[in-house]
Amino acid sequence: MARSRLAVLTLSGLAVLGVVAGTGPAAATGNTTAGDREAGVSANGHHGPVIVGHRGASGYRPEHTLAAYELAYRQGVDWVDVDLVPTKDGQLVARHENEIGTTTDVAEHPEFADRKATKTIDGVELTGWFTEDFTLAELKTLRAIERIPDIRPDNTVYNGRYEIPTYQEVLDLTRRLGKELRRELGTYPEIKHSTYFTQIGNPTEPKLVDVLKRNRLDKRNAPVIVQSFEVANLKALDRKLKVRLVQLTSATGAPADFVAAGDPRTYADLVTPAGLAEVAGYADILGPEKAQVVALDEAGNLGEPTSLVADAHAADLTVVPYTFRNENNFLPADLRSSDDPSAWGDVFAEYAAYLATGIDGLFADQPDTALEAVR
């Protein structure tokens, strides 16, 4: 079913202050005209791209913890990104990957030593511990740790403090904080490794549909937007759910379901005008890797914008790229402040370059910095 482009815009600066009635996920949607888009104005008059807290405020707390999500909301964003993987007993938990050796203290639990395994996930061989081999009760005995301690050493002070949350717990937190902060808050659940989990008989999609319906979130303007790097599952969900959908793309590679089916197309094919027209038939939003919006030159410096934003807008798609991070390690070479990978560089220059392309939103590890850039 073809969808009209739904803007995901909010007046980020005033939303932080909580002084604009009706701001937030539900109010920040609606069709925009081409003139409005150029002016950065949504249908209800709000200015500026929406900021999504990437895995919560993961630049300040271990990612995908209730603490990271809460901090992101309190910093002023209305949306947080929640990666979802299933447990052995069919619960959905928030983890970036189903391999949890780098994001939990599972290696310190001798009772789970025999769970260590080697698996091939979307063509990549990984050795570690996997959520699908644990019940929720077992995962609840683990605690989160910082995934990239060399880049974010300050976050390691929180190692061992936070549980692995279920998606239901994230939704409960979102509702509670929405009432406290007096604005509607929402989540961007991402379905991780759809083909893999379907192949092992533990598919994510039916579980997500059940959670959304149980929470009465299966409606067009509900504060939930579902994401995936794969295509077939989004097309199926477009027939089952009324919520908005995001087609995520990468600067390299191909969707795992394409590879499994022998489809030769890549992500590069999806972001051609013809590919974007197909995406617009089932999704509302394009979530490209940021290098697909502004390319880097051969030296790794910030280069020139591509035509992707204009092409996607022409296909009636909103564009919300990922991921913006303050550390030198993640910045273009010419915007780094030093050789220290964990030091912060000139992230405001990077934001300025991307905002100038007309993007409708972005994912950020440090939501407060992103909100300041938009203001």
C-alpha positions as CSV (number, residue, x, y, z in Angstrom):
1,M,0.0,0.0,0.0
2,A,1.5,3.3,-1.1
3,R,2.0,5.8,1.8
4,S,2.2,9.5,1.7
5,R,5.3,11.1,3.1
6,L,4.9,11.8,6.8
7,A,7.1,14.4,8.3
8,V,8.8,13.5,11.6
9,L,9.5,17.0,12.7
10,T,9.4,18.8,16.0
11,L,10.4,22.1,17.5
12,S,13.3,20.7,19.3
13,G,14.4,23.7,21.2
14,L,11.0,24.6,22.7
15,A,10.2,21.0,23.3
16,V,13.2,20.9,25.6
17,L,11.6,23.7,27.6
18,G,8.2,22.1,27.5
19,V,6.4,25.3,26.6
20,V,4.8,24.4,23.3
21,A,1.5,22.6,23.6
22,G,1.1,19.7,21.3
23,T,4.7,19.0,20.6
24,G,6.0,15.4,20.6
25,P,5.7,12.3,18.5
26,A,2.0,12.4,17.6
27,A,1.8,16.1,17.1
28,A,5.0,16.2,15.1
29,T,3.6,14.2,12.2
30,G,1.7,15.2,9.1
31,N,2.1,16.0,5.5
32,T,4.4,18.8,4.5
33,T,4.5,20.9,1.3
34,A,7.7,21.3,-0.7
35,G,7.8,24.9,0.4
36,D,7.4,23.9,4.1
37,R,10.2,21.3,3.7
38,E,12.6,23.9,2.3
39,A,11.7,26.2,5.2
40,G,12.1,23.3,7.8
41,V,8.5,23.7,8.8
42,S,6.1,20.8,9.5
43,A,2.4,20.8,8.8
44,N,1.6,22.0,12.3
45,G,4.1,24.9,12.1
46,H,7.0,23.4,14.1
47,H,10.6,24.0,13.0
48,G,13.6,21.8,12.9
49,P,14.5,18.1,12.4
50,V,13.5,15.5,15.0
51,I,16.3,14.2,17.1
52,V,16.2,10.5,18.0
53,G,18.3,9.3,21.0
54,H,20.4,6.6,19.5
55,R,20.1,3.6,21.8
56,G,19.1,6.2,24.4
57,A,21.7,8.7,25.4
58,S,24.4,6.1,24.6
59,G,27.2,8.7,24.7
60,Y,26.6,9.1,28.4
61,R,25.3,5.7,29.7
62,P,25.7,2.1,28.6
63,E,23.5,1.7,25.5
64,H,20.0,0.2,25.6
65,T,19.5,0.6,29.3
66,L,16.6,2.3,31.0
67,A,19.1,4.8,32.3
68,A,20.2,5.7,28.8
69,Y,16.6,6.0,27.6
70,E,15.6,8.1,30.5
71,L,18.5,10.5,30.1
72,A,17.8,11.0,26.4
73,Y,14.2,11.9,27.2
74,R,15.3,14.3,30.0
75,Q,17.8,15.9,27.7
76,G,14.8,16.9,25.5
77,V,14.3,14.4,22.7
78,D,10.8,12.9,22.1
79,W,12.1,9.7,20.5
80,V,14.5,6.9,21.4
81,D,15.9,4.1,19.3
82,V,15.4,0.6,20.7
83,D,17.1,-2.4,19.0
84,L,15.1,-5.6,19.7
85,V,16.2,-9.2,19.8
86,P,14.3,-12.2,21.2
87,T,15.0,-14.4,24.2
88,K,14.8,-18.2,24.3
89,D,11.3,-17.9,25.8
90,G,10.0,-15.4,23.3
91,Q,10.5,-12.1,25.0
92,L,11.8,-9.0,23.3
93,V,14.8,-7.3,24.9
94,A,16.7,-4.2,24.1
95,R,20.2,-5.1,22.8
96,H,22.1,-3.8,19.8
97,E,23.0,-7.4,18.9
98,N,21.9,-10.8,20.0
99,E,25.5,-11.4,20.9
100,I,25.9,-10.0,24.4
101,G,29.5,-10.7,25.3
102,T,30.5,-7.0,24.7
103,T,27.4,-5.4,26.2
104,T,26.8,-7.4,29.4
105,D,28.9,-9.0,32.1
106,V,27.9,-12.5,31.0
107,A,31.6,-13.6,30.7
108,E,31.8,-13.1,34.5
109,H,29.0,-15.6,35.1
110,P,30.5,-19.1,35.4
111,E,27.0,-20.7,35.4
112,F,26.7,-19.5,31.7
113,A,30.2,-20.6,30.5
114,D,28.8,-23.5,28.6
115,R,26.4,-21.1,26.7
116,K,29.4,-19.6,24.8
117,A,29.0,-20.6,21.1
118,T,30.1,-19.7,17.6
119,K,27.3,-18.8,15.2
120,T,27.0,-17.2,11.7
121,I,24.6,-14.2,11.8
122,D,23.8,-12.6,8.5
123,G,27.0,-14.1,7.0
124,V,29.3,-13.0,9.8
125,E,30.8,-15.6,12.2
126,L,30.6,-14.6,15.8
127,T,31.7,-16.2,19.0
128,G,30.1,-15.3,22.3
129,W,26.8,-15.5,24.1
130,F,23.5,-15.0,22.4
131,T,20.1,-13.9,23.7
132,E,18.2,-16.7,22.0
133,D,20.0,-19.1,24.2
134,F,18.8,-17.5,27.5
135,T,15.4,-17.1,29.1
136,L,14.4,-13.7,30.2
137,A,14.9,-14.7,33.8
138,E,18.5,-15.7,33.1
139,L,19.2,-12.4,31.2
140,K,17.8,-10.5,34.2
141,T,20.7,-11.8,36.3
142,L,23.2,-10.1,34.0
143,R,24.1,-6.4,34.0
144,A,25.0,-4.0,31.2
145,I,28.5,-2.8,30.5
146,E,29.8,-0.1,28.1
147,R,30.2,-1.5,24.6
148,I,33.1,0.7,23.5
149,P,35.1,1.4,26.7
150,D,38.2,2.6,24.9
151,I,36.2,5.4,23.3
152,R,33.9,6.1,26.2
153,P,35.8,5.3,29.4
154,D,33.7,7.6,31.5
155,N,30.7,5.3,30.8
156,T,32.4,2.4,32.4
157,V,31.7,3.8,35.8
158,Y,28.1,2.6,35.2
159,N,29.1,-1.0,34.4
160,G,27.2,-3.5,36.4
161,R,24.4,-1.1,37.5
162,Y,21.7,-1.7,35.0
163,E,19.5,-4.7,33.9
164,I,18.8,-5.7,30.3
165,P,15.3,-4.2,29.7
166,T,12.4,-5.7,27.9
167,Y,10.7,-3.6,25.2
168,Q,7.6,-3.6,27.5
169,E,9.8,-2.0,30.2
170,V,11.0,0.6,27.8
171,L,7.4,1.4,26.8
172,D,6.4,1.6,30.5
173,L,9.3,4.1,31.2
174,T,8.3,6.1,28.1
175,R,4.7,6.5,29.3
176,R,5.7,7.3,32.9
177,L,8.2,10.0,31.8
178,G,5.8,11.4,29.2
179,K,3.3,12.1,32.0
180,E,6.0,13.6,34.2
181,L,7.5,15.7,31.4
182,R,4.1,16.6,30.1
183,R,4.8,15.7,26.5
184,E,4.2,12.6,24.4
185,L,7.3,10.4,24.0
186,G,7.9,7.6,21.6
187,T,10.1,4.8,20.5
188,Y,11.8,3.6,17.3
189,P,12.0,-0.2,17.7
190,E,14.4,-1.8,15.3
191,I,14.0,-5.4,14.3
192,K,17.5,-6.9,14.3
193,H,18.5,-9.9,12.1
194,S,15.0,-10.7,10.9
195,T,16.0,-13.5,8.5
196,Y,18.3,-15.2,11.0
197,F,15.7,-15.3,13.8
198,T,13.0,-16.5,11.3
199,Q,15.3,-19.3,10.1
200,I,15.9,-20.6,13.7
201,G,12.2,-20.6,14.4
202,N,12.2,-17.6,16.8
203,P,10.9,-14.7,14.6
204,T,10.8,-11.2,16.1
205,E,7.9,-9.7,14.0
206,P,5.0,-11.6,15.6
207,K,6.3,-10.7,19.1
208,L,6.6,-7.1,18.2
209,V,3.1,-7.0,16.7
210,D,1.7,-8.6,19.8
211,V,3.4,-6.0,22.1
212,L,2.2,-3.1,20.0
213,K,-1.4,-4.4,19.9
214,R,-1.3,-5.2,23.7
215,N,-0.2,-1.6,24.3
216,R,-2.7,-0.2,21.9
217,L,0.0,1.2,19.7
218,D,-1.2,-0.3,16.4
219,K,-2.5,2.9,15.0
220,R,-1.3,5.3,12.3
221,N,-0.1,8.2,14.5
222,A,0.9,6.1,17.5
223,P,4.2,7.1,19.2
224,V,6.1,4.2,17.6
225,I,8.0,3.9,14.4
226,V,9.3,0.5,13.3
227,Q,12.7,0.1,11.6
228,S,14.6,-2.7,9.8
229,F,17.6,-3.1,7.5
230,E,15.7,-5.8,5.8
231,V,12.9,-5.4,3.2
232,A,10.6,-8.4,3.2
233,N,9.7,-8.0,6.9
234,L,8.8,-4.3,6.4
235,K,6.6,-5.2,3.5
236,A,4.8,-7.8,5.6
237,L,4.4,-5.4,8.5
238,D,3.0,-2.8,6.2
239,R,0.1,-5.2,5.8
240,K,-0.3,-6.0,9.5
241,L,0.4,-2.7,11.2
242,K,-0.8,0.9,10.8
243,V,2.3,2.4,12.3
244,R,5.0,4.2,10.3
245,L,8.0,2.2,9.0
246,V,11.6,3.0,8.4
247,Q,13.7,1.4,5.7
248,L,17.3,1.5,7.0
249,T,20.1,1.4,4.6
250,S,23.9,1.1,4.7
251,A,26.7,2.7,2.7
252,T,27.9,-0.9,1.9
253,G,26.4,-4.4,1.6
254,A,22.9,-5.6,1.0
255,P,19.8,-6.5,3.0
256,A,20.2,-9.9,4.6
257,D,16.9,-11.1,3.2
258,F,18.1,-10.2,-0.3
259,V,21.3,-12.2,0.2
260,A,19.3,-15.2,1.6
261,A,16.9,-15.1,-1.4
262,G,19.7,-14.7,-4.0
263,D,18.5,-11.2,-4.9
264,P,21.5,-9.4,-6.3
265,R,20.4,-6.0,-5.3
266,T,22.3,-4.0,-2.7
267,Y,21.6,-1.0,-0.4
268,A,23.0,1.1,-3.2
269,D,20.2,-0.1,-5.4
270,L,17.6,0.8,-2.8
271,V,18.7,4.5,-2.8
272,T,18.4,5.0,-6.5
273,P,15.3,6.9,-7.7
274,A,13.8,3.6,-8.8
275,G,14.7,1.9,-5.5
276,L,13.3,4.8,-3.5
277,A,10.0,4.6,-5.4
278,E,9.7,1.0,-4.3
279,V,10.6,1.8,-0.7
280,A,7.9,4.5,-0.7
281,G,5.4,1.8,-1.5
282,Y,5.7,0.2,2.0
283,A,7.7,2.6,4.2
284,D,7.4,6.2,5.3
285,I,10.9,7.1,6.2
286,L,14.4,6.4,4.9
287,G,17.1,5.8,7.5
288,P,20.4,6.0,5.6
289,E,23.9,5.7,6.9
290,K,25.0,9.4,7.1
291,A,27.8,8.8,4.5
292,Q,25.1,8.2,2.0
293,V,23.9,11.8,2.6
294,V,27.2,13.6,2.7
295,A,30.1,11.5,1.3
296,L,33.6,11.5,2.6
297,D,36.5,12.2,0.2
298,E,39.5,9.9,-0.3
299,A,41.2,11.4,2.7
300,G,38.2,10.8,5.0
301,N,37.3,14.5,5.1
302,L,33.8,15.8,4.8
303,G,32.8,15.9,1.2
304,E,29.9,17.1,-0.9
305,P,26.2,16.2,-0.4
306,T,24.8,13.5,-2.6
307,S,21.4,13.8,-4.2
308,L,19.8,11.3,-1.8
309,V,17.8,13.7,0.3
310,A,16.3,15.4,-2.8
311,D,15.7,12.0,-4.4
312,A,14.0,10.6,-1.3
313,H,11.8,13.7,-0.9
314,A,10.8,13.4,-4.5
315,A,9.7,9.8,-3.7
316,D,7.6,11.2,-0.7
317,L,10.0,9.8,1.9
318,T,11.2,11.5,5.0
319,V,15.0,11.2,5.6
320,V,16.4,10.5,9.0
321,P,20.1,9.5,8.8
322,Y,22.3,7.8,11.5
323,T,24.5,8.0,13.5
324,F,25.9,11.3,14.9
325,R,28.5,11.0,17.6
326,N,30.8,13.6,19.2
327,E,34.0,11.6,19.5
328,N,36.9,12.1,17.1
329,N,36.8,8.4,16.3
330,F,33.5,8.8,14.5
331,L,34.0,12.2,12.9
332,P,35.4,13.1,9.4
333,A,39.2,13.5,9.5
334,D,39.1,17.3,9.0
335,L,36.7,17.8,12.0
336,R,38.7,15.9,14.6
337,S,40.2,17.9,17.4
338,S,43.2,15.7,18.0
339,D,44.6,12.2,17.6
340,D,42.7,11.1,20.8
341,P,39.8,9.0,19.5
342,S,37.7,9.6,22.6
343,A,38.1,13.4,22.6
344,W,35.3,15.5,21.1
345,G,35.8,17.2,17.8
346,D,33.9,19.8,15.8
347,V,30.6,18.0,15.7
348,F,28.7,21.3,15.2
349,A,30.4,21.7,11.8
350,E,29.3,18.2,10.9
351,Y,25.7,18.8,12.0
352,A,25.7,22.1,10.0
353,A,26.7,20.3,6.8
354,Y,24.0,17.6,7.2
355,L,21.3,20.0,8.3
356,A,22.0,22.1,5.2
357,T,21.0,19.1,3.0
358,G,17.4,19.3,4.2
359,I,17.3,16.1,6.3
360,D,14.1,15.7,8.4
361,G,15.8,14.2,11.5
362,L,18.8,12.3,12.7
363,F,20.0,9.7,15.2
364,A,22.5,10.9,17.9
365,D,24.4,9.3,20.7
366,Q,24.6,12.6,22.5
367,P,21.1,14.0,22.1
368,D,21.8,17.3,24.0
369,T,24.5,18.2,21.5
370,A,22.2,17.4,18.6
371,L,19.4,19.5,20.1
372,E,21.9,22.4,20.5
373,A,22.9,22.0,16.9
374,V,19.3,22.2,15.7
375,R,18.7,25.3,17.9
